Amino acid sequence: IALPGRLAVVGHDDSPLARLLVPALSSVRVDVAGLGRYAAHRALHALGVEETPPAEPDVRATVVHRETS
């Protein structure tokens, strides 16, 4: 199968390793650190440590196009 002609291969975490592979791996980028902060603030709010509930996280995902897509 021709890659990327007939098949696209896409990773899930935009690891720095993805750009070093041959061919360079396309990937999906998500703000994992932001989601972690949101989860921590939500837990602290649920425990009563923080009064204000956290703002909704940015859950947009973007595709980083490299050689495999």
Sequence and secondary structure as in RCSB ss.txt:
>XXXX:A:sequence
IALPGRLAVVGHDDSPLARLLVPALSSVRVDVAGLGRYAAHRALHALGVEETPPAEPDVRATVVHRETS
>XXXX:A:secstr
  TTTT   EESS  GGGGTSSS  EEEE  HHHHHHHHHHHHHHHTTS SS         EEE  TT 
